[in-house]
Amino acid sequence: MAVRRVVPNLQSEDADASREFYGLLGFEEVMNHGWIMTLASPSSPAAQISVMTGDRTAPVAPDMSVEVDDVDAAYAVMRASGAEIVHPLQDEEWGVRRFFVRDPTGRVVNVLGHR
């Protein structure tokens, strides 16, 4: 399994203010679903941050997202390791397959792959 990108998920009650602030650092909006917005560097598109008010379909908001090339394999590895699955593996309506797992420090990681 290979990691494609890692994206911090920042909680914000004011997404517009966050977009403006990170825009000063050169980030541009590349996705916006209302509850989550992703900003990326035009010169290095894999350099991204996501700003979210909360997760619309999961019990908690993740601290970070890790996109992998085989999310099913990642899920199997995490289950076999005994890691706490916070949100089960499922297909989401916006085109990703994902699950949430808790890391040893208590942070919630959204592990996903695009369909």
C-alpha positions in Angstrom: 0.0 0.0 0.0 1.3 3.5 -0.9 0.5 6.8 0.7 -0.6 9.4 -1.9 -1.0 12.4 0.3 -1.5 13.5 3.9 -3.8 16.5 4.7 -4.3 18.1 8.0 -8.0 18.8 8.9 -8.4 22.1 10.6 -11.6 22.7 12.6 -13.0 26.2 11.9 -16.3 27.9 12.7 -15.5 30.5 10.1 -14.4 28.9 6.8 -14.3 32.2 4.9 -11.8 33.7 7.4 -9.7 30.5 7.2 -9.8 30.6 3.4 -8.7 34.3 3.5 -5.9 33.6 6.0 -4.4 30.6 4.1 -4.9 32.5 0.8 -2.3 35.0 2.1 0.1 32.0 2.2 -0.7 31.1 -1.4 -3.4 28.4 -0.9 -6.4 28.4 -3.3 -9.7 26.6 -2.8 -9.9 23.4 -4.8 -13.0 21.7 -3.2 -15.9 23.0 -1.1 -18.8 20.8 0.1 -20.0 23.4 2.6 -18.9 21.5 5.7 -15.4 20.8 4.4 -13.2 22.9 2.1 -9.8 21.9 0.7 -7.2 24.5 -0.1 -4.1 23.6 -2.1 -0.9 25.2 -3.4 -1.2 25.9 -7.2 2.5 25.3 -7.6 2.4 22.0 -5.6 -1.1 20.6 -5.7 -0.4 17.8 -3.2 0.4 20.5 -0.5 -3.1 20.8 1.0 -5.1 21.6 4.1 -8.8 21.0 4.7 -10.9 23.3 6.8 -14.0 21.7 8.3 -16.9 22.7 10.5 -17.5 19.0 11.3 -17.9 15.7 9.5 -21.3 15.3 7.9 -21.4 11.5 7.9 -19.2 10.4 10.7 -19.4 10.5 14.5 -16.3 12.7 15.0 -14.2 15.1 12.9 -10.8 13.6 12.0 -7.6 15.3 12.8 -5.9 14.4 9.5 -6.6 12.5 6.3 -4.3 10.0 4.7 -5.0 9.1 1.1 -3.8 5.6 0.1 -3.8 3.6 -3.1 -5.6 0.7 -1.5 -8.0 1.7 1.3 -9.4 -1.9 1.7 -5.8 -3.2 2.4 -5.3 -0.3 4.8 -8.5 -1.2 6.6 -7.5 -4.9 6.8 -4.1 -4.0 8.3 -5.6 -1.7 10.9 -8.2 -4.2 12.0 -5.6 -7.0 12.2 -3.4 -4.7 14.3 -6.2 -4.2 16.9 -6.4 -0.5 16.3 -9.7 1.2 17.2 -11.9 1.7 14.2 -13.9 4.9 14.9 -15.9 5.0 11.7 -16.3 1.8 9.5 -15.1 1.4 6.0 -17.7 2.7 3.6 -18.3 4.5 0.3 -19.3 8.2 0.6 -21.5 10.0 -1.8 -18.8 12.5 -2.8 -16.6 9.8 -4.4 -14.3 8.4 -1.6 -14.1 5.1 0.2 -12.9 5.7 3.8 -12.7 4.7 7.4 -11.5 6.4 10.6 -9.0 4.9 13.0 -7.6 6.2 16.3 -3.8 6.5 16.5 -1.9 5.7 19.7 -2.1 9.4 20.8 -5.8 9.5 20.5 -5.9 11.4 17.2 -8.5 10.3 14.6 -7.1 9.6 11.1 -9.4 9.5 8.1 -7.9 6.9 5.7 -9.4 7.2 2.3 -9.1 6.3 -1.4 -10.9 8.0 -4.3 -13.3 5.8 -6.3 
